[in-house]
Amino acid sequence: MKRSEINMILRDAIEFIRSNHWALPPYAYWNMQDWESKGEEYQEIFDTMLGWDITDFGSGNYYDIGLLMFTIRNGSFDNVQYEKPYAEKLLISKKGQVTPLHYH
């Protein structure tokens, strides 16, 4: 996927989320300079892989076979510091878009 396509998908998702009166955490909107200015107090975002994920499941065609996900909260079995028994994720697919069978 091209960066321009990813950026458009993100913009559409943010608009959709806002139109449904959801509020995402501030890091959902950070640009590269924002990320570079953050210190260790934000390490959990990296360690538990919070934030945006966009996939076409290797199909090369996101709009037919794909999924957008924003992970708000995620635990870790390996790190007691982030021990949480659950995760919170927003999963967004377009009408007619397929998400292939997968598992975790």
Backbone as ProteinMPNN parsed JSONL, in Angstrom:
{"seq_chain_A": "MKRSEINMILRDAIEFIRSNHWALPPYAYWNMQDWESKGEEYQEIFDTMLGWDITDFGSGNYYDIGLLMFTIRNGSFDNVQYEKPYAEKLLISKKGQVTPLHYH", "coords_chain_A": {"N_chain_A": [[0.84, -1.181, 0.0], [0.471, 2.23, -0.73], [1.828, 5.149, 0.882], [0.24, 7.425, 0.611], [-2.284, 6.32, 0.195], [-2.678, 5.009, 2.629], [-2.69, 7.243, 4.333], [-5.051, 8.496, 3.439], [-6.97, 6.574, 4.13], [-6.681, 6.636, 6.911], [-7.489, 9.315, 7.428], [-10.188, 9.166, 6.603], [-11.107, 7.285, 8.457], [-10.748, 8.631, 10.908], [-12.549, 10.739, 10.54], [-14.936, 9.23, 10.383], [-14.98, 8.053, 12.95], [-15.129, 10.329, 14.612], [-17.6, 11.326, 13.698], [-19.296, 9.564, 14.855], [-19.184, 10.232, 17.439], [-17.05, 9.389, 19.07], [-14.139, 9.473, 21.076], [-10.763, 9.44, 20.607], [-7.589, 8.551, 22.114], [-5.017, 11.057, 22.693], [-2.586, 10.306, 21.318], [-3.433, 9.17, 18.977], [-3.51, 11.062, 17.052], [-1.014, 12.102, 16.711], [1.806, 13.368, 14.914], [4.899, 12.622, 13.152], [6.85, 14.314, 14.302], [5.698, 14.849, 16.778], [5.797, 12.278, 17.947], [8.574, 11.913, 18.071], [9.255, 13.725, 20.013], [8.478, 12.676, 22.417], [8.938, 11.081, 25.606], [10.148, 8.47, 27.834], [7.835, 8.051, 29.297], [5.844, 7.347, 27.591], [6.312, 4.82, 26.729], [4.76, 2.517, 27.003], [2.928, 2.589, 24.909], [4.41, 1.748, 22.704], [5.409, -0.72, 23.638], [3.115, -2.3, 24.027], [1.928, -2.2, 21.616], [0.013, -0.195, 20.806], [-2.38, 1.821, 19.009], [-2.749, 2.636, 15.493], [-3.56, 0.221, 12.984], [-3.481, -0.979, 9.75], [-4.521, -3.182, 7.337], [-4.282, -5.179, 4.396], [-4.266, -7.811, 4.358], [-2.33, -8.979, 2.805], [-3.415, -9.036, 0.31], [-3.252, -7.004, -1.529], [-5.336, -5.405, -2.115], [-6.932, -3.435, -0.366], [-9.526, -2.3, -0.144], [-11.316, -4.27, -0.848], [-10.502, -6.563, 0.543], [-9.71, -6.242, 3.656], [-8.858, -4.483, 6.731], [-9.236, -2.023, 9.228], [-7.807, -1.049, 12.247], [-7.814, 0.244, 15.543], [-5.957, 0.154, 18.342], [-6.661, 0.632, 21.612], [-6.212, -0.161, 24.228], [-4.087, -2.613, 25.568], [-2.904, -5.618, 26.851], [-0.116, -7.459, 28.287], [1.283, -10.603, 28.398], [3.856, -11.179, 28.911], [5.019, -9.091, 30.253], [4.792, -7.89, 33.349], [4.325, -5.319, 34.136], [2.487, -4.327, 32.34], [0.266, -5.87, 32.69], [-2.82, -6.862, 31.822], [-6.105, -8.08, 31.7], [-7.526, -7.937, 29.343], [-8.302, -6.46, 26.122], [-8.831, -3.401, 24.314], [-10.225, -2.517, 21.351], [-10.858, -0.829, 18.333], [-12.478, -1.862, 15.513], [-12.742, -1.436, 12.129], [-14.482, -1.785, 9.186], [-15.252, -1.423, 5.739], [-18.41, -1.226, 4.007], [-19.151, -4.22, 2.428], [-16.529, -4.962, 2.456], [-14.198, -7.537, 3.075], [-13.018, -9.46, 5.786], [-10.624, -11.745, 6.149], [-10.728, -15.084, 7.476], [-9.122, -15.415, 10.5], [-6.874, -15.77, 13.31], [-5.912, -15.326, 16.769]], "CA_chain_A": [[0.0, 0.0, 0.0], [1.208, 3.49, -0.766], [1.624, 6.005, 2.039], [-0.885, 8.318, 0.326], [-3.502, 5.539, 0.412], [-2.791, 4.826, 4.079], [-3.104, 8.53, 4.905], [-6.456, 8.717, 3.112], [-7.735, 5.635, 4.951], [-6.655, 7.188, 8.268], [-8.354, 10.508, 7.462], [-11.576, 8.702, 6.542], [-11.42, 6.624, 9.726], [-10.871, 9.672, 11.94], [-13.824, 11.412, 10.281], [-15.987, 8.29, 10.759], [-14.97, 7.922, 14.407], [-15.655, 11.583, 15.155], [-19.022, 11.447, 13.363], [-20.004, 8.677, 15.772], [-18.977, 10.812, 18.783], [-16.014, 8.681, 19.808], [-12.918, 10.238, 21.294], [-9.561, 8.611, 20.69], [-6.534, 9.168, 22.925], [-4.224, 12.04, 21.936], [-1.558, 9.738, 20.445], [-4.039, 8.796, 17.698], [-3.386, 12.184, 16.121], [0.353, 12.607, 16.695], [2.602, 13.213, 13.708], [6.249, 12.124, 13.429], [7.533, 15.227, 15.226], [5.125, 14.611, 18.107], [6.354, 11.022, 18.458], [9.996, 12.098, 18.365], [9.421, 14.582, 21.191], [7.974, 11.985, 23.604], [9.933, 10.372, 26.405], [9.872, 7.119, 28.333], [6.492, 7.948, 29.873], [4.96, 6.83, 26.557], [6.853, 3.534, 26.281], [3.699, 1.504, 26.954], [2.322, 2.626, 23.574], [5.254, 0.901, 21.854], [5.536, -2.07, 24.189], [1.871, -3.062, 23.881], [1.505, -2.016, 20.221], [-1.215, 0.581, 20.724], [-2.471, 2.709, 17.864], [-3.347, 2.28, 14.215], [-3.136, -0.89, 12.121], [-4.249, -1.081, 8.512], [-4.015, -4.341, 6.608], [-5.016, -5.764, 3.27], [-4.02, -9.242, 4.522], [-1.468, -9.408, 1.713], [-4.197, -9.166, -0.928], [-2.977, -5.915, -2.444], [-6.597, -4.726, -2.395], [-7.506, -3.112, 0.944], [-10.952, -1.95, -0.184], [-12.092, -5.505, -0.953], [-10.074, -7.48, 1.603], [-8.897, -5.446, 4.557], [-9.382, -4.107, 8.036], [-8.576, -0.947, 9.961], [-7.945, -1.282, 13.678], [-7.123, 1.136, 16.463], [-5.834, -0.481, 19.65], [-6.7, 1.629, 22.684], [-5.621, -0.763, 25.425], [-3.625, -3.964, 25.282], [-2.076, -6.149, 27.912], [1.038, -8.254, 27.902], [1.519, -11.748, 29.272], [5.288, -11.249, 29.164], [5.488, -7.937, 31.021], [3.879, -7.679, 34.467], [4.031, -3.891, 34.179], [1.329, -4.065, 31.482], [-0.641, -7.002, 32.843], [-4.236, -6.524, 31.718], [-6.792, -9.288, 31.243], [-8.362, -7.664, 28.188], [-7.843, -5.432, 25.189], [-9.889, -2.568, 23.746], [-9.841, -2.234, 19.969], [-11.877, -0.426, 17.373], [-12.297, -2.537, 14.231], [-13.578, -0.754, 11.146], [-14.434, -2.281, 7.808], [-16.193, -0.766, 4.832], [-19.485, -2.071, 3.507], [-18.695, -5.128, 1.387], [-15.119, -5.336, 2.673], [-14.076, -8.834, 3.715], [-11.892, -9.723, 6.677], [-10.447, -13.205, 6.08], [-10.661, -15.857, 8.705], [-7.811, -15.309, 11.133], [-6.928, -16.081, 14.725], [-4.895, -14.69, 17.601]], "C_chain_A": [[0.884, 1.243, 0.0], [0.87, 4.322, 0.461], [0.428, 6.936, 1.832], [-2.221, 7.605, 0.542], [-3.735, 5.322, 1.905], [-3.27, 6.111, 4.739], [-4.575, 8.818, 4.634], [-7.363, 7.811, 3.951], [-7.802, 6.143, 6.394], [-7.564, 8.412, 8.389], [-9.826, 10.115, 7.455], [-12.0, 8.062, 7.863], [-11.619, 7.65, 10.839], [-12.192, 10.41, 11.772], [-14.999, 10.529, 10.717], [-16.101, 8.179, 12.281], [-15.551, 9.173, 15.057], [-17.152, 11.728, 14.879], [-19.895, 10.562, 14.246], [-19.752, 9.043, 17.233], [-18.062, 9.973, 19.67], [-14.821, 9.615, 19.971], [-11.756, 9.255, 21.427], [-8.534, 9.299, 21.583], [-5.673, 10.092, 22.068], [-3.222, 11.431, 20.968], [-2.124, 9.278, 19.098], [-3.788, 9.848, 16.625], [-1.956, 12.721, 16.018], [0.999, 12.394, 15.322], [4.015, 12.773, 14.117], [6.993, 13.009, 14.429], [6.998, 15.061, 16.647], [5.732, 13.36, 18.731], [7.809, 11.202, 18.888], [10.23, 12.92, 19.621], [9.012, 13.893, 22.49], [9.087, 11.198, 24.291], [9.453, 9.005, 26.845], [8.477, 6.953, 28.909], [5.466, 7.414, 28.868], [5.397, 5.459, 26.037], [5.785, 2.456, 26.159], [3.022, 1.458, 25.574], [3.092, 1.714, 22.627], [5.243, -0.547, 22.328], [4.283, -2.918, 23.995], [1.208, -2.835, 22.527], [0.145, -1.33, 20.105], [-1.211, 1.423, 19.456], [-3.08, 2.066, 16.643], [-2.716, 1.047, 13.577], [-4.054, -0.896, 10.911], [-3.661, -2.246, 7.744], [-4.913, -4.702, 5.427], [-4.797, -7.273, 3.257], [-3.201, -9.815, 3.37], [-2.174, -9.5, 0.367], [-3.821, -8.121, -1.975], [-4.223, -5.1, -2.785], [-7.348, -4.471, -1.086], [-9.023, -2.94, 0.889], [-11.858, -3.165, -0.377], [-11.781, -6.462, 0.191], [-9.165, -6.71, 2.545], [-9.584, -5.157, 5.871], [-8.557, -2.957, 8.585], [-8.838, -1.194, 11.436], [-7.211, -0.187, 14.44], [-7.142, 0.463, 17.82], [-5.698, 0.596, 20.71], [-5.99, 1.113, 23.931], [-5.242, -2.188, 25.082], [-2.728, -4.411, 26.425], [-0.886, -6.904, 27.363], [1.209, -9.391, 28.898], [2.979, -11.804, 29.698], [5.801, -10.144, 30.079], [4.462, -7.606, 32.096], [3.471, -6.209, 34.577], [2.765, -3.55, 33.38], [0.293, -5.182, 31.57], [-2.091, -6.507, 32.866], [-4.948, -7.756, 31.171], [-7.63, -9.09, 29.982], [-7.703, -6.633, 27.283], [-9.063, -4.625, 24.749], [-9.425, -2.148, 22.361], [-11.068, -1.801, 19.192], [-11.546, -1.114, 16.066], [-13.269, -1.91, 13.246], [-13.374, -1.397, 9.786], [-15.506, -1.552, 7.015], [-17.278, -1.756, 4.421], [-18.959, -2.913, 2.346], [-17.254, -5.571, 1.54], [-15.069, -6.64, 3.471], [-12.858, -8.853, 4.613], [-11.715, -11.229, 6.707], [-10.419, -13.835, 7.465], [-9.243, -15.76, 9.244], [-7.967, -15.654, 12.609], [-5.795, -15.357, 15.441], [-4.361, -15.69, 18.595]], "O_chain_A": [[1.921, 1.282, 0.661], [-0.225, 4.22, 1.013], [-0.316, 7.205, 2.775], [-3.18, 8.213, 1.018], [-4.862, 5.441, 2.386], [-4.149, 6.082, 5.6], [-5.274, 9.331, 5.507], [-8.411, 8.25, 4.426], [-8.857, 6.086, 7.025], [-8.323, 8.527, 9.351], [-10.621, 10.666, 8.215], [-13.12, 8.272, 8.33], [-12.56, 7.54, 11.625], [-12.881, 10.679, 12.756], [-15.943, 11.012, 11.343], [-17.203, 8.209, 12.828], [-16.381, 9.074, 15.961], [-17.894, 12.204, 15.739], [-21.098, 10.792, 14.366], [-20.062, 8.273, 18.142], [-18.281, 9.865, 20.877], [-14.54, 10.443, 19.104], [-11.781, 8.354, 22.265], [-8.606, 10.511, 21.783], [-5.607, 9.925, 20.85], [-3.017, 11.982, 19.887], [-1.357, 9.022, 18.169], [-3.848, 9.555, 15.431], [-1.717, 13.697, 15.306], [0.769, 11.381, 14.661], [4.286, 12.576, 15.302], [7.691, 12.501, 15.306], [7.762, 15.125, 17.61], [6.132, 13.37, 19.895], [8.222, 10.706, 19.935], [11.293, 12.823, 20.233], [9.181, 14.468, 23.565], [10.031, 10.723, 23.659], [8.491, 8.456, 26.308], [7.979, 5.83, 29.003], [4.347, 7.068, 29.248], [4.898, 4.997, 25.011], [5.888, 1.576, 25.305], [2.592, 0.393, 25.132], [2.49, 0.988, 21.836], [5.089, -1.476, 21.535], [4.382, -4.132, 23.818], [0.061, -3.23, 22.318], [-0.752, -1.806, 19.409], [-0.151, 1.704, 18.896], [-3.823, 1.088, 16.734], [-1.501, 0.856, 13.625], [-5.275, -0.827, 11.051], [-2.452, -2.305, 7.521], [-6.133, -4.544, 5.472], [-5.102, -7.941, 2.269], [-3.353, -10.98, 3.003], [-1.599, -9.986, -0.607], [-4.044, -8.325, -3.169], [-4.177, -4.214, -3.638], [-8.28, -5.198, -0.743], [-9.727, -3.393, 1.792], [-13.054, -3.088, -0.095], [-12.681, -7.095, 0.743], [-7.978, -6.542, 2.265], [-10.735, -5.534, 6.093], [-7.337, -2.919, 8.429], [-9.961, -1.512, 11.83], [-6.132, 0.252, 14.04], [-8.208, 0.225, 18.389], [-4.744, 1.374, 20.707], [-5.264, 1.848, 24.6], [-5.981, -2.889, 24.391], [-1.889, -3.647, 26.901], [-0.672, -6.981, 26.153], [1.272, -9.16, 30.106], [3.308, -12.402, 30.722], [6.901, -10.249, 30.621], [3.383, -7.097, 31.791], [2.383, -5.901, 35.064], [2.058, -2.597, 33.708], [-0.466, -5.407, 30.627], [-2.521, -5.831, 33.8], [-4.433, -8.409, 30.263], [-8.373, -9.991, 29.593], [-6.692, -6.023, 27.631], [-10.191, -5.113, 24.807], [-8.382, -1.513, 22.203], [-12.163, -2.333, 19.369], [-10.435, -0.963, 15.556], [-14.473, -1.857, 13.497], [-12.25, -1.534, 9.302], [-16.526, -1.125, 7.555], [-17.084, -2.97, 4.482], [-18.388, -2.38, 1.395], [-16.802, -6.466, 0.824], [-15.817, -6.814, 4.433], [-11.8, -8.334, 4.259], [-12.573, -11.933, 7.241], [-10.124, -13.187, 8.47], [-8.277, -15.998, 8.518], [-9.087, -15.811, 13.095], [-4.859, -14.851, 14.822], [-3.489, -15.357, 19.397]]}, "name": "protein", "num_of_chains": 1, "seq": "MKRSEINMILRDAIEFIRSNHWALPPYAYWNMQDWESKGEEYQEIFDTMLGWDITDFGSGNYYDIGLLMFTIRNGSFDNVQYEKPYAEKLLISKKGQVTPLHYH"}
